[in-house]
Structure formats: structure tokens, C-alpha cells
């Protein structure tokens, strides 16, 4: 695989997994594209993403489209759709499905969703480049038992363990159910994307086997999280099914557990700039498996228009 030009010199602008935690200033833009009236986001939306590190886009997908996606999602969770065992993560302490990986490779409708102009087109504009899927997954948070996702920056893991050179990736969460303040919605610290928390500690071998259920390595200390929250505040991103949340790879985020009777499920796509393809890990002996980090994409995504259903 050809290494990206940004990594050819083996320069690491975001060293992490250090003896002591450090705060580093972000060295990359948040919005790489140049806004114009023809852009797929308004100037206000673009500025909000640049300032806060995320935006919430309401009503992107219709009730009919969401119903079709929910039907496919239910089949995967129930076992009706056969899934490779390595692509399924269960809740800590139970057999309840927590995450299904390689979503685009296992279901044609979700593959089409990943390529949709309403998501991928907007992300491509923000990143100023063609894009490919670094990772895709279906996140379930069942009623009563859905566990929390602890505070973290995705880029810290993608850089340390996958070899992603720059902060030039965006996550898109497509809400397949209503997400509200009570059933464990995505929480974010607006503005935190401008500071990289270089975490303390070494990466254990096969760290992903435990971190997918409970992440302990590569997360900021409670002292850093407290200072970040005091500086930036904590917000949550909620919406009706059909909403799309876009957030920068370095925005600190997490979610509470769900003890309500109302389950939460979201489709999740990580788009990386084509020029930012991964290479050798920066702070791990070996890269994570391909279902967590696309190692050798053949071409950028072909973005498609039109309704899903």
C-alpha cells in the first residue's frame, strides 16, 4: 500500500500514549473546503462545525427511508441476517448486541446510505477531498441495559493504533430511532476539537479486544476531562429518527447508559480524506484489524443521489 505523502517523512505531529498526559494544539484545519453559495452546507452550518466541532442536521432522511433502514437493522440484531462473528460486539456482561461492524459490507441498503450525497457529499465538502470509509458500524443501545461509551477522542485511537496521519476525518451518526436527553444520546464538548489530549500509557497488545466493550487506554484523565468541561461545557446531540450528526474526529464525546425502556440505535460512518489514508500505527506494535480500520481502500466512494426507499 502506498503511504500518504503526509506520513512519508514519518513525522508525528500528535504524539500520544506517553509517560505523562499532555495537551497539544491542533495543527490541522477543521473545515478544509472553501465555502461558496453552491456548497452543500449553509455558511452558518459550516461556521458552526468549524467553531464547535459538530453540527446536527434535522430531517435529512424521510420516515419511509428510516423505516427501511430500521427493518434491515432489526434483521441484523435478531440474527435473521447472518453476520461474521468478528463483526459483532456484545454488551459487557450479556449477549445483547452492542455494535455491528462493516455495516456497508454486510447490507446493500446501508452501503447505499454510506454513499448518499446528503451525508458523504457534505463530509467531502468539509474535508476538501474525496472520501472513503475508514470504519462503519451499527450502534445499538437497548432499553434498560444499554451501557455507556466513555469520553474519548476518536482521532487519538485512529492515530495511535490505526496510523491515521492528520485530523482530516469526520464521523456521521444517522439516527435510526429518536435520540433524546434521556436514552443515552451522543454528548460532546463543543470546541474541544481544537486541543489534542495526548494520553498517558502504552498500548497493550490486541487492545481492541477489550476497548470495544470498555475503553480504558487512550482516554483523557478525569482531571483533563474536568478542565475541558469547565472550559468548553458539555452539550448533547439529539433529534428525531432521520437526523444526521456530523462531528470532527478530535471532538471529545461519549454517552450515558440507557436505563429508559426506549432503545436507541444509530448507523455510524467514519469518512476519511482520500489523501489521509492510514499507514503504520504511531503508538502500537501492529494495526487494528481491518474491520476497525480500512487498511487498503481501492478507490474513493462514489457518491450517489436520490431517495433510499
C-alpha positions in Angstrom: 0.0 0.0 0.0 1.3 3.5 -0.9 1.8 5.6 2.2 0.2 9.0 2.2 2.5 11.9 1.4 1.9 13.4 4.9 3.3 10.2 6.5 6.2 9.7 4.1 8.6 11.6 6.3 7.4 9.7 9.4 6.6 13.0 11.2 4.3 12.7 14.1 2.6 16.0 15.0 0.3 14.3 17.5 2.4 12.0 19.8 0.3 10.1 22.3 0.4 7.1 24.7 3.2 8.9 26.5 4.6 8.5 30.1 2.6 11.6 31.1 -0.6 13.2 29.6 -0.1 16.4 27.6 -2.3 18.9 25.8 -1.3 19.8 22.3 -2.6 22.5 20.0 -4.4 21.2 16.8 -2.3 21.7 13.7 -4.9 21.0 11.1 -8.0 22.9 9.8 -11.4 21.8 10.9 -13.0 22.8 7.6 -10.8 22.1 4.7 -13.2 23.1 1.9 -13.8 26.6 0.8 -17.4 27.7 1.3 -19.5 29.1 -1.6 -23.2 29.5 -2.2 -23.1 26.2 -4.0 -21.8 24.3 -1.0 -24.0 21.5 0.4 -24.0 23.2 3.8 -25.0 26.8 4.6 -22.4 29.3 5.7 -23.9 29.2 9.2 -23.7 25.4 9.4 -20.1 25.5 8.1 -19.1 28.1 10.7 -20.9 26.1 13.5 -18.9 23.0 12.5 -15.7 24.9 12.5 -16.4 26.5 15.9 -18.0 23.6 17.8 -16.6 20.5 16.0 -20.1 19.2 15.2 -23.4 20.0 13.7 -26.9 18.5 13.9 -28.8 18.2 10.6 -32.5 17.6 11.2 -34.9 15.7 8.9 -32.2 14.6 6.4 -33.9 11.2 5.8 -37.7 10.6 5.3 -39.8 8.4 7.5 -40.0 5.9 4.6 -36.2 5.7 4.3 -35.8 5.3 8.1 -38.4 2.6 8.1 -36.5 0.6 5.5 -33.3 1.1 7.4 -34.9 0.0 10.7 -36.2 -3.2 9.0 -32.7 -4.1 7.9 -31.2 -3.1 11.3 -33.7 -5.4 13.2 -32.7 -8.3 11.0 -29.0 -7.9 11.8 -29.7 -7.6 15.5 -32.1 -10.5 15.7 -29.7 -12.9 14.0 -32.0 -13.3 11.0 -29.2 -11.8 8.9 -26.1 -13.9 9.1 -23.1 -11.9 10.3 -19.4 -12.8 10.7 -18.8 -13.3 14.4 -15.8 -11.0 14.4 -18.0 -8.1 13.3 -20.4 -8.4 16.3 -19.6 -6.9 19.7 -21.9 -7.7 22.6 -22.7 -5.6 25.7 -20.4 -6.1 28.7 -21.8 -9.0 30.8 -24.5 -10.0 28.3 -25.2 -11.4 24.8 -27.1 -8.2 23.8 -25.6 -6.9 20.6 -23.8 -3.6 21.2 -22.2 -3.0 17.8 -22.2 -4.5 14.3 -19.1 -3.6 12.3 -18.5 -3.5 8.5 -22.0 -2.3 8.1 -21.6 -1.3 4.5 -20.1 -4.7 3.5 -22.9 -6.7 5.1 -26.0 -4.9 3.9 -26.8 -3.3 0.5 -29.1 -0.6 1.8 -26.6 0.6 4.4 -23.9 0.5 1.7 -26.1 2.9 -0.3 -26.7 5.0 2.8 -22.9 5.4 3.3 -22.6 6.8 -0.3 -25.6 9.1 0.0 -24.9 12.7 -1.2 -26.8 14.0 1.9 -24.0 12.6 4.1 -20.9 11.8 2.1 -21.3 14.9 -0.1 -21.4 17.2 2.9 -18.5 15.4 4.5 -16.4 15.6 1.3 -17.0 19.3 1.2 -15.9 19.8 4.8 -12.8 17.7 4.3 -12.0 19.3 0.9 -11.2 15.9 -0.6 -12.6 12.7 -1.9 -13.5 10.3 0.9 -13.6 6.6 1.8 -15.0 4.7 4.7 -12.4 4.2 7.4 -15.0 2.3 9.5 -18.7 1.7 9.6 -20.9 0.2 12.3 -24.4 -0.1 13.7 -24.6 1.0 17.3 -27.4 -0.3 19.5 -28.2 0.9 23.0 -31.1 -1.3 24.2 -33.6 -0.1 26.7 -32.8 -0.7 30.4 -29.3 -2.3 29.8 -27.5 -0.2 27.2 -24.1 0.7 28.6 -22.3 4.0 28.4 -19.5 4.9 25.9 -16.8 6.7 27.9 -15.3 10.1 27.0 -12.7 10.0 24.2 -11.4 11.5 21.0 -11.6 9.1 18.1 -8.6 10.6 16.5 -6.4 9.6 19.4 -7.1 5.9 18.8 -7.1 6.2 15.0 -3.8 7.9 15.1 -2.2 5.7 17.7 -3.5 2.3 16.7 -4.6 2.7 13.0 -1.9 5.1 11.7 -4.2 8.0 10.6 -1.8 10.9 10.0 -3.9 14.1 10.2 -7.1 15.3 11.7 -8.9 15.1 8.4 -11.8 12.6 9.2 -15.4 13.1 10.2 -17.9 10.8 11.8 -21.6 10.7 10.7 -24.2 9.3 13.0 -27.6 8.6 11.3 -30.3 8.4 13.9 -32.5 5.3 13.3 -34.5 5.9 16.4 -35.4 9.1 18.3 -32.5 10.2 20.4 -33.4 12.4 23.3 -31.9 13.7 26.6 -33.0 10.5 28.4 -32.0 7.5 26.4 -28.2 7.9 26.2 -27.7 10.4 23.3 -24.3 11.5 22.0 -22.7 14.0 24.3 -19.9 16.4 23.1 -17.7 19.1 24.4 -18.1 21.9 21.8 -14.7 23.4 20.9 -12.7 20.6 22.4 -11.6 19.5 18.8 -9.0 22.3 18.8 -7.0 20.6 21.6 -5.4 17.2 21.3 -5.1 15.3 24.6 -2.1 13.1 24.3 -3.0 10.3 26.6 -0.7 8.5 29.1 0.2 4.8 29.0 1.4 2.3 26.5 -0.9 0.4 24.0 -1.4 -3.2 25.1 -1.2 -6.0 22.5 -4.7 -6.5 20.9 -6.0 -3.6 22.9 -9.1 -3.5 20.7 -10.4 -6.8 22.1 -11.2 -5.1 25.4 -11.5 -1.5 24.4 -14.6 -2.2 22.1 -16.5 -3.1 25.3 -14.9 -0.8 27.7 -12.2 1.7 26.7 -9.5 2.3 29.3 -6.4 3.1 27.2 -6.3 6.2 25.1 -8.8 8.2 27.2 -8.2 11.5 28.9 -7.7 11.6 32.6 -10.6 12.8 34.8 -8.6 15.9 35.6 -8.3 16.7 31.9 -12.0 16.0 31.3 -12.9 18.2 34.2 -10.8 21.1 32.8 -12.1 20.6 29.3 -15.7 20.5 30.5 -15.1 23.7 32.5 -13.6 25.4 29.5 -16.0 24.2 26.8 -19.1 22.9 28.5 -21.0 19.7 27.7 -23.7 19.5 25.1 -25.8 16.7 23.7 -26.9 16.0 20.2 -30.5 14.7 20.0 -33.1 14.5 17.3 -35.9 12.5 15.7 -35.1 9.5 13.6 -33.7 10.7 10.3 -31.4 13.3 11.9 -27.7 13.2 11.0 -25.0 14.3 13.3 -21.6 15.2 11.8 -18.6 15.6 14.2 -14.9 16.1 13.8 -12.5 13.3 14.6 -11.0 15.1 17.6 -14.1 16.3 19.3 -14.4 14.8 22.8 -17.5 12.8 23.1 -19.3 9.9 24.9 -22.7 8.9 26.0 -24.5 7.8 29.2 -26.1 4.4 29.7 -29.7 3.9 28.8 -32.0 2.9 31.7 -35.2 4.0 29.9 -37.4 1.4 28.2 -36.7 3.2 24.9 -33.9 1.7 22.8 -31.5 3.8 20.8 -29.9 2.7 17.5 -27.7 4.7 15.1 -25.8 3.9 11.9 -22.3 5.3 12.1 -19.9 6.0 9.3 -16.3 7.3 9.6 -15.2 9.2 6.5 -11.5 9.8 6.0 -10.0 12.1 3.4 -8.5 10.1 0.5 -5.2 11.9 1.0 -5.2 10.9 4.7 -5.2 7.1 4.2 -3.7 5.2 7.1 -0.2 3.8 7.4 1.8 2.3 10.2 0.4 2.9 13.7 2.1 5.7 15.6 1.8 4.2 19.1 1.1 0.4 18.7 3.1 -2.6 17.6 0.5 -3.6 15.0 -2.5 -2.0 13.4 -6.0 -3.0 14.5 -7.9 -5.5 12.3 -9.4 -4.4 9.0 -13.0 -4.4 10.3 -12.0 -1.5 12.6 -9.7 0.3 10.1 -9.9 0.0 6.4 -6.3 -0.6 5.5 -6.3 -0.7 1.7 -9.2 1.1 0.1 -9.2 0.7 -3.7 -10.9 4.0 -4.6 -12.8 6.9 -3.1 -16.5 6.4 -2.5 -18.8 7.0 -5.5 -21.4 9.4 -4.0 -25.0 8.8 -5.1 -28.1 10.9 -5.2 -31.8 10.1 -4.8 -34.0 8.5 -2.2 -33.1 5.3 -0.4 -36.6 3.9 -0.5 
